[in-house]
């Protein structure tokens, strides 16, 4: 992509997503993640109305009077974006490609992070680690991330979520809040997900196109697998074929939803033909309510 065209696209996304993060998501982001970054500060005497769960029993026993722990928010969090850049990101039939949706959502999260004085970093992955951008602060850093989101060309097309999670846990030593943004068209990453979830605050954002859920009845259709490059002719007029396609989607859905539920993972689904604002807002409010 030419530099002038790239800069125009970066500017367009910056204007839209920076406004959203400042005007819509700012309070929700802060409330949703502040509970993950609390540091013990000092103790004071218990007062009526204080949360009994904050009582420091050792100090209370020593001084023979109830004392509670005072916590303060840590000055910064580390936010990581784990972005699936495999071939399936190029799919889209209605409003936009999955890649475009991922770019916007990532930019909103990045601007929300720096507005809260948090660091933001990115891991682009396919079936290998394509690029690692270490977490930093600042607008120029976010604009670099947006440029990469728009213009990055992965070397590989297939997906390895387990490998991405293992790399993430190895390279980010301290606890971080991580958004994995993917269509989750992969299997066998249960163990890696649970291991990463135990170490970090891991959140799943599933990006999908409505056409991936079921085939239309339009006769013979040439279908290409974006990850493998394989092409086949499919008779979409066959109810058996359409049912098999839908069942495959439902199995994939059941796999990830069961994993996220059992591992206690916060999870939102983002459709290419619908606004991502409400799903993200609901996710943030759900987290806030859980504290």
JOSULVEN-V622897 format. One record per run of one state. SS is the DSSP state (2 for helix, 1 for strand, 0 for the rest). FROM is the first residue (numbers start at 1). TO is the last residue. If there is no record, write none. Layout:
BEGIN
<<SS & FROM & TO> <SS & FROM & TO>>
END
This chain:
BEGIN
<<0 & 1 & 2> <2 & 3 & 23> <0 & 24 & 25> <2 & 26 & 34> <0 & 35 & 37> <1 & 38 & 45> <0 & 46 & 51> <2 & 52 & 54> <1 & 55 & 55> <0 & 56 & 56> <2 & 57 & 63> <0 & 64 & 66> <1 & 67 & 73> <0 & 74 & 77> <1 & 78 & 84> <0 & 85 & 86> <2 & 87 & 90> <0 & 91 & 97> <2 & 98 & 115> <0 & 116 & 118> <1 & 119 & 125> <0 & 126 & 128> <1 & 129 & 136> <0 & 137 & 138> <2 & 139 & 151> <0 & 152 & 160> <2 & 161 & 171> <0 & 172 & 176> <1 & 177 & 182> <0 & 183 & 189> <2 & 190 & 199> <0 & 200 & 200> <1 & 201 & 208> <0 & 209 & 209> <2 & 210 & 212> <0 & 213 & 219> <1 & 220 & 224> <0 & 225 & 230> <1 & 231 & 235> <0 & 236 & 238> <2 & 239 & 263> <0 & 264 & 265> <1 & 266 & 271> <0 & 272 & 276> <2 & 277 & 289> <0 & 290 & 291>>
END
